[in-house]
Amino acid sequence: RACADVFQWATLRMERGAREKNQQLYKPYSNGIIAKELVSLEQEIQEVRRSGIPAPEPEFDMSDIFSFCRRGVESIVDDEVTKRFTAEELESWNLLTRSNYNFHHISTRLTVLWGVGVLVRYAILLPLRVTLAFTGVGLLVVLTSLIGLLPNGWVKSSLSEKAHLMCYRICVRALTAIITYHDSENKPKNGGICVANHTSPIDVIILASDGCYAMVGQVHGGLMGVIQRAMLKACPHIWFERSEVKDRHLVAKRLSDHVADKTKLPILIFPEGTCINNTSVMMFKKGSFEIGCTVYPVAIKYDPRFGDAFWNSSKFGMVNYLLHMMSSWGVVCSVWYLPPMRREEGEDAVQFANRVKAAIARKGGLADLLWDGGLKREKVKKVFKEEQQKMYSKVLVGVSEDSHGSEVVRGPALE
């Protein structure tokens, strides 16, 4: 028995040593399903060709296609983009049918609890919440329209802020939201831009119930248009016509003019441009980081156990989504105000946006992804495909990269 114990201990030590050696050799950079290696395309192709020694003359080999096939299969199996646009997976069921579409009868007790929950949520909570929501929106339209009749000045600004805060807080009550605000000393100030990760349309009222902001968006018709026009009378929000949205210079100028006036409220922007499912932060558009003003990052994290706050706009309309939220148990979330950040010397807008995004992801416990949220509705940009083609063409002509990232020419390319 003692010999068996010694043999088992030695075996475990050998396996651990081999595992540590493999980790040092391959250094995987992905925490997903597949452990990928930090190797160049040329090294990967040489591995597929089963030859560690470079060929005397770079040439096309039919086996090269397997390298790209393997990358494609890995991207499908370990896709870290598409799953960000579906509802977050729960570790346990929260008694909401929509969070478990494959629900089967488990026990009579659990079924009774679910039935009681449906009765409470739809017969008691939903009518009260809808009433509060209509009250908050109605007061917002009426009060801002009346305040808009006052002349510009300190009285109008003060009344506008109080009216906005009161109405947004009533709307928050309509969702039975329990919000924890952290580091309030870093709250956005006038003359700056507040940027936050985007999970849901209710992100706006979550933040606006703790402070007033100038909203940025496109002009709408119908009920939303009535609300926008009423809000604009009391506070200098920034609404764009449909034809102006794609004019980057016009958008940047109006944002710059707004932040230049220190008497105006900070601008609230969601640079991702689309809703992500509360698990990650995706690429920030650089437009709001080119203005050159102080940026106030904010991280928002929802607790999915009480209700899924993610809005899948390709699956649910706004009314359907709001009914889902009002028929959930509640909205529980945490908001972190991060220290203000400014663009550093020699830093371009993209680098600044990535630095702010990384800070938000780190504080909110979210995955920091480089992918564009526009992939939710669009195909992969052609430039990404061309980049892979250029990398492979360099392998064929004999241009590779050394450890420092410098290009090294070998083979017939030297001629």
Secondary structure, DSSP 8 states (H G I E B T S, - for coil): -HHHHHHHHHHHHHHHHHHHHHHHHH-----SSS------HHHHHHHHTT-SS--SS----TTHHHHHHHHHHHHHHT-SSGGGGS----SS--S-GGG-TT-----HHHHHHHHHHHHIIIIIIHHHHHHHHHHHHHHHHHHHHHHTTS-SSHHHHHHHHHHHHHHHHHHHHHTTEEEEEE-GGG---TTSEEEE--S-TTHHHHHHTSS--EEEEE---HHHHHHHHHHHHHS--EEE-TTTTT-HHHHHHHHHHHHH-TTS--EEE-TT-S---SSEE----SGGGSS-S-EEEEEEEE-TTS------TTT--HHHHHHHHHTSS-EEEEEEE---B---TT--HHHHHHHHHHHHHHHHT-EE--S-GGGGTS---HHHHHHHHHHHHHHHHTEEE-TTS-EEE-GGGG-
